[in-house]
């Protein structure tokens, strides 16, 4: 069968249809973050309890991601994709009508299970819709979904919750999901390699071990900081379950004839090394998207909407760069583009660490754009190189592994950076407190100045002195907080610089037409 027979519809139309569904699913990984206070208030729950709205979704999503390739083979890729769209749409509606927190958590769990297959299926469908020499442009399209949705999530979530209701975060998925299901059913045609395959038996042990290991790992990463990491028996137990489950899963799966996850793909260097880079794409993308809204809300008084608007222009910069990088992958070796992207992102992280208490909105927008402009140089070449030697029969499995690596990178990145931030806050505050002594001229001058200013308002001297000390302590907390964010951003920047150097030693592959036959149909 010819390529034209397999691709009867314009690949751009197919890409738009499948990206519509995947975009709303990726959006839901971050859109609810800014709505937690509204959700907890509406459902009569504590802020700590409401975080399970995020955790339940991430746990279910993490479990289903690596299994989506196997499920595609079991059901047929198109059937599986439509099933995921309709399931995600239905559970989104159920989340919107939830009347209690336990009900919402259950529906979010189901939403994560049904939506988890959308990302890898989208990537596999788009990959098989384009000829091999145009893989760069194919992954530029998937990159718009993968990279842009997490950036826009907090902005859109803030606008909806501040102006309407948190329930519309979920309700808006319903019309989009129905439209996406109709378009996919009309436009997408499975090639023979993606059609339903006969399965003699189901590896229930492999399924169980993966679900147990990845589910427990996601709980550890999402709840670790809140539970004080390994000082909590809850975290220790789940960490042991995760380690035992994943180790046993690897040993078991490698011995199966028809495994639920095709781990043997990691034996291909052009796949395994880009997977590691994609892991750090998730690390940089999700951790930076988490840090900046927290910084501007805690230290600069921004509300949810304004903090989200700080991120949005960075999404525009990413959108502009996607097609440009998509064309460059056929002209420049992937490892050089990846290294350049790492360095660009590192510069953006370092620049963000230079903010001061006087930094304004426009500066935050600029440094955020600098953070994200390098992401296309990471994602597109790494994805293209990862698929350059993957057969059509393995596309769905490869997509599932890549999506899992990116999401795990995001979860681990957020956990590590949050831990670094809190640790740095304590250290920076201790350093600054050392200067608040009667022997320090700057401290004495500030006390005198504030006291006099307060007394000029008619406040008695003793009370004015107490208020001046409180004011200075408030400034100390703000400055310690900003310095801690600087340390966290520098931490990410150092990791990215190291990875930029490592990327230069990846296998050489210009991904030009001469290498196309290895990935063609």
Secondary structure by P-SEA (a helix, b strand, c coil): ccccccccccaaaaaaaaaaaaaaaaaaccccccaaaaaaaaacccccccaaaaaaaaaaaaaaccaaaaaaaaccaaaaaaaaaaaaaaaaaaaaacccaaaaaaaaaaaaaaacaaaaaaaaaaaaaccccaaaaaaaaaaaaacccccaaaaaaaaaaacccccccccccaaaaaaaaaaaaacccccccccbbbbcccaaaaaaaaaaaaaaaaaaaaccccccccccaaaaaaaaaaaaaaaaaaaaaaaccccccccccccccccaaaaaaaaaaaaaaaaaaacaaaaaaacccccaaaaaaaaaaaaaaaaaaaaaaaaacccccaaaaaaaaaaaaaaaaaaaaaccccccaaaaaaaaaaaccccccccaaaaaaaaccccccaaaaaaaaaaaaaaaaaaaaaaaaaaaaaaaaaaaaaaaacccccccaaaaaaaaaaaaaaaaacccaaaaaaaaaaaaaaaaaaaaaaaaaaaaaaaaaaaaaaaaaaaaacccccccccccccccc
